[in-house]
């Protein structure tokens, strides 16, 4: 897990930037769930749904109380939100 997390951060500072430049004018078309902790640092500093809508055409925004680890704090609520989102996707 630690190796995977470090690789993800490394990619964000390297190859991810190249990939972003290659398709910056395109939007992700599939349904996208922007799911975040309403009391977290990111939510305090950014309009998270608006940021995702810059890159995704079909965004559903949901939040739960809590910060970075809201999923661990509210596992049942998290499962409910995820199940509702997935149930609404037409496959």
Secondary structure as UniProt FT lines:
FT   HELIX           2..12
FT   TURN            13..14
FT   HELIX           15..23
FT   TURN            24..25
FT   STRAND          32..37
FT   TURN            38..39
FT   HELIX           41..45
FT   HELIX           48..53
FT   TURN            54..55
FT   STRAND          59..64
FT   TURN            68..69
FT   HELIX           70..73
FT   HELIX           75..87
//
